[in-house]
Amino acid sequence: MSISTVNPYANNNHLSTLEQDVLWEFAKLNDKVKRASNLAKLTAESPNEALLAELRTLEKRMGMVLTLFQASVWGVLQESQAAEEARIQQEEQEAYHRQQMQQRQQRNMSNEGCQYGYGGQGQERSYDDSRGWSEDSTIP
């Protein structure tokens, strides 16, 4: 009679159905742990050379997978860092251009003052007012 097919607690009147099922699951788990323990003891006493060779190959492949994974993560980090640096550089260029535009606007505003009677460096412009009004208004 195998514990995995027959519940030994099924006919116990002192246990509820749920308790019987839980105890049966524990018994099946206990059986599996015992079998795994016995298998581990057998393997430790006489190692399987073919299994060890396959495990070594797997270990090498996993090492390569880890190396490739690390390289790809490094590549992703480098790309994100380069993108961040490009974004910062773009923002700095935009700020520089805004500053240049503001300076040009300020210069233009100060030059507009020169057009209306103020010369550069605070000197007044002089106009030739010696001509009479009639001289300007006549068309030959």
C-alpha positions, 0 to 999 in steps of 0.5 A: 500500500503506497502512501501516495495513492491511499489515505491512511487517515481516511477511516479515522473517526476522530478526525474531520475530513479536512484534518484527514486530507491535511495529514495525508498531504503531510505524509506524502510530503514526508515520503518525498523528502525521505526519497530525496534524502536517500537519493542524495546519500546515494549520489554522495557515496558514488558520484555519477560522472556523466551527471558531473560532466553535464553539470560542469558544462551547465556551469560554464554556460551559466557563467557565459549567460551571466557575463552576457547579461552583465554586458547587456545591463551595462550597455543599457545603463550606458545608453541611459546615461548618454541619453541623460547627458544629451538631454542636459546638454540640450537644456544647456544649449536652449538656456544659452540661446534664451540668454543670447536672445534676451541680451539681443532684445536688451541691446535692441531696446537700448538702440531704439532709445538712440533713434529717438534723440539719444546717441551712443554713450549718452551723447545727444544727436544734433540735427541741422535746424538751420534750414527753414521749414519751407526748404524741407517741404518744397519739392523741386 
